[in-house]
């Protein structure tokens, strides 16, 4: 090669390369177990309706829908953020990992429409309309605007994931030796998706959470809600990376200390961002001391049986990650990072539960076999939907490493 020759860019790995010699993460037996979980969830939901516990069934349904939709949609937005910031520190594996959860989005969109059948038990304003808000809080308009928003998010996310998995995008992700921009289609889709996420998930927060206590309002609640969804996706990515690290053998991207370290830093940073938004919302309501605003906080923070659950959520989402992940070594230690990430996910599920259920069950914590079975059913359905994406992430971790990792 002469002195005037241009450097040769590495070719994108063939898609089939990752498949050769790679065993799927879930075989028939694992899929059967997940199918049993789904069946148990459906059976539990049906049994609750039969036993006159329909209110509890629909509350658990809404809590899990909000949680798993947040993880799935948050993951695609994380991938968009990686493109916008040119984050190629883990090669294509980081993008495939973030996109893996997108498989649940079509099912989540369909499950959203199931709320229509439980609307009288979920939304108090259906049977007791609020005159001042009737133009906004009415069944046709709510399902129309939220359905259109979720459909737009699902289509945008599917489009971004499809372009992201193209050969050109994979070549860009695995070569961090230059400052080249991502493919043009991604440069248009990524910011559009990020802006749509902020708008649509703020709307979901207002309609599916805030409207359960229809006289309460908070202008910051939308940002707080979608930030927690983003954090839940980062925690799910960190936990999945730790699991895949041990299952894929020594030569994979998740064995690189910098990859776990960076995932740990993201979980740490957005945990701090979450508590910032929580406190910013709390301090304004506390300082204003207006009853129509404070009742929502007082019920959850100062009185049993909800106060312990609220504090537990804060401990799991912020206190533990802040204390444990403050140093570099814990972020690089798989058992520590995995345990913290699992705790954050549990905390965000609990936070969704505390946001939803006290508005509908003020003095009793309804948690038993109904909530457990429905939650397991959602978990089984979620994992079944994301297996294909996880297999792609595993293959990318083995074969599409960043350039300096080869």
C-alpha positions in Angstrom: 0.0 0.0 0.0 1.4 3.4 -1.0 1.6 6.4 1.2 -1.3 8.0 -0.7 -3.6 5.0 -0.4 -6.8 5.4 1.6 -7.4 3.1 4.6 -9.7 0.2 3.9 -12.8 0.1 6.0 -13.6 -3.3 7.5 -16.5 -5.0 5.8 -19.6 -5.7 7.7 -19.8 -9.3 9.0 -22.3 -11.5 7.2 -25.5 -12.0 9.0 -25.1 -15.8 8.8 -21.7 -15.7 10.4 -23.3 -15.2 13.9 -25.6 -18.1 13.3 -22.9 -20.7 12.6 -22.1 -22.7 15.7 -24.5 -20.6 17.9 -27.1 -22.3 20.0 -30.3 -20.4 20.5 -30.8 -18.9 24.0 -34.1 -20.6 24.5 -34.9 -24.1 23.2 -38.2 -25.9 23.1 -38.3 -26.7 26.8 -37.6 -23.1 27.8 -40.3 -21.9 25.4 -42.7 -24.4 26.8 -42.1 -23.0 30.3 -42.7 -19.5 29.1 -45.9 -20.6 27.4 -47.0 -22.2 30.7 -46.4 -18.8 32.4 -48.6 -17.1 29.8 -51.3 -19.7 30.3 -51.1 -19.3 34.1 -51.5 -15.5 33.7 -54.5 -15.9 31.4 -56.0 -18.4 33.8 -55.4 -16.2 36.8 -57.0 -13.3 35.1 -60.0 -15.3 34.1 -60.3 -16.8 37.6 -60.2 -13.3 39.2 -63.1 -12.2 37.0 -65.0 -15.3 37.9 -64.4 -14.8 41.6 -65.6 -11.2 41.6 -62.0 -9.8 41.8 -62.2 -8.0 38.5 -60.9 -4.7 39.9 -57.7 -6.4 41.2 -57.2 -8.2 37.8 -57.5 -5.0 35.8 -55.2 -3.1 38.2 -52.5 -5.8 37.8 -53.1 -5.8 34.1 -52.5 -2.0 33.8 -49.4 -2.1 36.1 -47.7 -4.8 34.1 -48.7 -3.3 30.7 -47.1 0.1 31.7 -43.9 -1.7 33.0 -43.2 -4.0 30.1 -44.2 -1.5 27.5 -41.8 0.9 29.2 -38.9 -1.6 29.0 -39.6 -2.4 25.4 -40.1 1.1 24.1 -37.3 2.5 26.3 -34.9 0.0 24.7 -35.5 1.2 21.2 -35.0 4.8 22.4 -31.7 3.8 24.0 -30.7 2.5 20.6 -31.7 5.8 19.0 -29.7 7.6 21.7 -26.6 5.4 20.9 -26.9 6.5 17.2 -27.4 10.2 18.1 -24.3 10.1 20.3 -22.2 7.7 18.1 -21.9 5.3 21.0 -19.9 2.4 19.4 -18.1 1.3 22.5 -19.6 -2.3 22.4 -19.8 -2.6 18.6 -23.1 -3.8 17.2 -23.8 -5.8 20.4 -25.0 -2.7 22.3 -27.5 -1.8 19.5 -28.8 -5.3 19.2 -29.1 -5.5 23.0 -31.1 -2.3 23.2 -33.3 -3.3 20.3 -33.9 -6.8 21.6 -36.9 -5.8 23.7 -38.7 -4.2 20.8 -40.4 -7.6 20.0 -42.9 -6.9 22.7 -44.2 -3.6 21.2 -46.7 -5.1 18.8 -48.2 -7.3 21.5 -48.1 -4.4 24.0 -50.1 -2.3 21.4 -52.7 -5.0 21.2 -52.8 -5.4 25.0 -53.5 -1.7 25.4 -56.8 -2.2 23.7 -57.7 -4.7 26.3 -58.0 -1.9 28.8 -61.2 -0.9 27.0 -63.0 -3.9 28.5 -62.0 -2.9 32.0 -62.5 0.8 31.6 -65.3 1.1 34.2 -63.0 -0.5 36.8 -59.9 1.4 36.0 -61.0 4.9 35.1 -63.2 6.5 37.8 -64.3 9.3 35.4 -66.1 6.8 33.2 -68.9 6.3 35.7 -68.4 9.6 37.5 -67.5 12.2 34.8 -65.6 15.3 35.8 -67.5 18.1 34.2 -64.5 20.5 33.8 -62.4 17.8 32.1 -65.1 15.9 30.2 -63.8 17.1 26.8 -60.5 15.4 27.5 -61.4 12.6 29.8 -63.9 10.6 27.8 -63.5 7.0 26.5 -63.5 7.5 22.7 -61.0 10.4 22.8 -58.7 8.7 25.3 -58.4 5.4 23.4 -58.2 7.2 20.0 -55.3 9.5 21.0 -53.4 6.9 23.0 -54.0 4.2 20.4 -52.7 6.4 17.6 -49.7 7.4 19.7 -48.8 3.8 20.5 -49.3 2.8 16.9 -47.0 5.6 15.7 -44.4 4.5 18.3 -44.6 0.9 17.2 -44.2 1.7 13.5 -41.4 4.1 14.1 -39.6 1.6 16.4 -40.0 -1.2 13.9 -38.7 1.0 11.1 -35.7 2.1 13.1 -34.8 -1.5 14.2 -35.1 -2.8 10.6 -32.7 -0.1 9.3 -30.4 -0.6 12.3 -30.0 -4.3 11.5 -29.0 -3.6 7.9 -25.5 -4.4 6.7 -24.5 -0.7 6.4 -25.6 0.1 9.9 -23.8 -2.9 11.3 -20.6 -1.9 9.5 -20.8 1.6 11.0 -21.4 0.2 14.5 -18.4 -2.2 14.4 -15.9 0.4 13.1 -15.1 3.0 15.7 -11.9 4.1 14.0 -13.4 7.3 12.5 -16.1 9.9 13.2 -18.4 8.9 10.3 -22.1 9.6 10.8 -24.6 6.8 10.9 -26.6 6.0 7.8 -28.9 8.8 6.6 -32.1 6.9 7.4 -31.1 6.5 11.0 -30.1 10.1 11.3 -33.7 11.0 10.4 -35.4 8.3 12.4 -33.5 8.5 15.7 -34.4 12.1 16.6 -38.0 11.6 15.4 -38.3 8.6 17.6 -36.8 10.3 20.6 -39.2 13.3 20.3 -42.2 11.0 19.7 -41.2 9.0 22.8 -41.3 12.1 25.0 -44.7 13.2 23.6 -46.5 9.9 23.5 -45.3 8.5 26.8 -46.1 11.8 28.5 -49.6 11.3 27.1 -49.7 7.8 28.4 -48.6 9.0 31.9 -51.4 11.6 31.9 -54.1 9.3 30.6 -53.3 5.9 32.1 -51.9 7.0 35.5 -52.8 10.6 36.3 -56.4 10.3 35.2 -56.9 7.5 37.8 -57.0 10.4 40.3 -58.7 12.9 37.9 -58.5 16.0 40.0 -54.7 15.7 40.5 -52.3 17.2 38.0 -48.6 17.7 37.6 -46.9 19.2 34.5 -43.6 17.4 35.3 -45.2 13.9 35.6 -44.9 13.1 31.9 -41.1 13.6 31.9 -40.7 11.7 35.2 -42.7 8.8 33.7 -40.8 8.4 30.4 -37.5 8.9 32.2 -38.3 5.9 34.4 -39.1 3.8 31.3 -35.7 4.8 29.8 -34.0 3.7 33.0 -35.9 0.4 33.1 -34.5 -0.4 29.6 -31.0 0.4 30.7 -31.3 -1.8 33.7 -32.8 -4.6 31.6 -29.8 -4.2 29.2 -27.3 -4.4 32.1 -29.0 -7.5 33.5 -29.2 -9.2 30.1 -25.6 -8.4 29.4 -24.5 -10.0 32.6 -26.5 -13.2 31.9 -25.3 -13.4 28.3 -21.7 -12.8 29.4 -21.7 -16.2 31.2 -23.7 -18.1 28.5 -21.7 -17.1 25.4 -18.2 -18.2 26.4 -15.0 -16.2 26.7 -15.0 -14.5 23.3 -17.9 -12.1 23.4 -18.4 -8.4 23.8 -19.9 -8.6 27.2 -16.7 -10.0 28.7 -14.9 -6.8 27.8 -14.7 -4.8 31.1 -15.4 -1.5 29.4 -18.8 -2.8 28.2 -20.1 -3.7 31.6 -18.5 -0.5 33.0 -20.3 1.7 30.5 -23.6 -0.1 31.1 -23.1 0.4 34.9 -22.4 4.1 34.3 -25.6 4.5 32.4 -27.7 2.8 35.1 -26.0 5.0 37.7 -26.4 8.2 35.8 -30.1 7.8 34.9 -30.8 6.6 38.4 -29.6 9.9 39.6 -31.6 11.6 36.9 -34.7 9.7 38.0 -34.4 10.9 41.7 -33.8 14.5 40.4 -37.1 14.4 38.6 -38.9 12.8 41.5 -37.5 15.4 43.9 -38.2 18.3 41.5 -41.8 17.3 41.3 -42.1 16.6 45.1 -40.6 19.9 46.3 -42.8 22.1 44.1 -46.0 20.3 45.4 -44.8 20.3 49.0 -43.9 24.0 48.9 -47.1 25.0 47.2 -49.1 23.0 49.8 -52.3 23.0 47.6 -54.6 20.2 48.7 -55.6 19.3 45.1 -52.0 18.6 44.4 -50.7 17.3 47.8 -53.2 14.5 48.3 -51.6 12.3 45.6 -48.2 12.5 47.3 -49.4 12.4 50.9 -51.3 9.2 50.4 -48.2 7.5 49.0 -45.4 8.9 51.1 -46.9 9.6 54.6 -49.5 7.0 55.3 -49.7 3.2 55.6 -50.0 0.9 53.8 -48.4 2.7 50.8 -45.5 4.6 52.4 -43.3 1.5 53.0 -43.7 0.5 49.3 -42.8 4.0 48.1 -39.7 4.1 50.2 -38.7 0.6 49.0 -39.0 1.8 45.4 -36.7 4.8 46.1 -34.2 2.5 47.8 -34.1 0.0 44.9 -34.1 2.6 42.1 -31.8 5.2 43.6 -30.2 4.5 46.9 -28.7 1.0 46.1 -27.4 2.0 42.7 -25.9 5.2 44.0 -24.1 3.6 46.9 -23.0 0.3 45.1 -22.1 1.6 41.7 -20.3 4.8 42.8 -16.9 3.1 42.2 -15.5 1.6 39.0 -15.0 -1.9 40.2 -18.6 -2.7 41.1 -19.7 -1.6 37.6 -17.3 -4.2 36.1 -18.2 -7.0 38.5 -21.0 -9.0 36.8 -22.7 -10.3 40.0 -22.8 -6.8 41.5 -24.0 -5.1 38.4 -26.6 -7.8 37.7 -28.0 -7.7 41.2 -28.3 -3.9 41.1 -29.9 -3.9 37.7 -32.4 -6.6 38.8 -33.2 -4.4 41.9 -33.8 -1.4 39.7 -36.2 -3.3 37.5 -38.0 -4.6 40.7 -38.1 -1.0 42.0 -39.6 0.4 38.8 -42.3 -2.3 38.7 -43.0 -1.4 42.3 -43.1 2.3 41.4 -45.6 1.6 38.7 -47.7 -0.3 41.2 -47.6 2.6 43.7 -48.5 5.1 41.0 -51.5 3.1 39.8 -53.1 1.1 42.6 -53.5 3.6 45.5 -55.8 5.7 43.3 -58.1 2.7 43.0 -57.6 0.9 46.3 -56.8 3.6 49.0 -56.6 1.6 52.2 -55.6 -2.0 51.1 -52.6 -3.3 49.2 -54.1 -5.8 46.9 -51.3 -8.3 46.2 -51.8 -12.0 46.2 -52.1 -14.9 43.7 -54.1 -12.7 41.2 -51.3 -10.1 40.9 -48.6 -12.8 40.9 -50.1 -14.9 38.2 -50.9 -11.9 35.9 -47.4 -10.6 36.4 -45.9 -14.0 35.6 -48.1 -14.2 32.5 -46.8 -10.8 31.3 -43.2 -11.8 32.0 -43.6 -15.0 30.0 -45.2 -13.2 27.1 -42.5 -10.5 27.2 -39.6 -13.0 27.1 -41.3 -15.1 24.3 -41.5 -11.9 22.2 -37.9 -10.9 22.7 -36.2 -14.2 22.3 -35.4 -13.5 18.6 -33.9 -10.1 19.5 -31.9 -11.6 22.3 -30.5 -14.3 19.9 -29.4 -11.5 17.6 -27.8 -9.6 20.5 -25.9 -12.8 21.5 -24.7 -13.4 17.9 -23.6 -9.8 17.6 -21.7 -10.1 20.9 -19.8 -13.1 19.6 -19.1 -12.0 16.1 -19.5 -8.2 15.6 -17.1 -6.8 18.2 -15.9 -3.2 18.1 -12.8 -2.8 15.9 -10.4 -2.5 18.8 -11.9 -5.6 20.4 -10.6 -8.0 17.7 
